[in-house]
Amino acid sequence: MDAMVTARMPQGKKDAATDVLRELGTSHSQFINDAYDYIIKNRRLPLSDDSKQWSEQEIRTALAFIDSIPVRSANEYANMSTEEIKRERMLKRGLMTESDFE
């Protein structure tokens, strides 16, 4: 026995999707059935952020990148005033030069 699924959306969106689905050679019903098959099999939404399956190599590469980021000493600015910290950061970023502070 088949069941009916009903969804509300703007008419323009439905019309645009109808055109695309027709171009792809499928229907709304087949698309919805395929989406349901996907979530049943994978236990997640097709376009959710967690749909990417990271390989072990990708994870190792990402961790190596994170490990390569220099860690700023917690005391780097400890003995500076707020103005000195701003000046140092502007210089490091190349947004100003020493001559700008003269």
Secondary structure, 3 states (H helix, E strand, C coil): CCCCCCCCCCHHHHHHHHHHHHHCCCCHHHHHHHHHHHHHHHCCCCCCHHHCCCCHHHHHHHHHHHHHCCCCCCCCCCCCCHHHHHHHHHHHCCCCCHHHHC
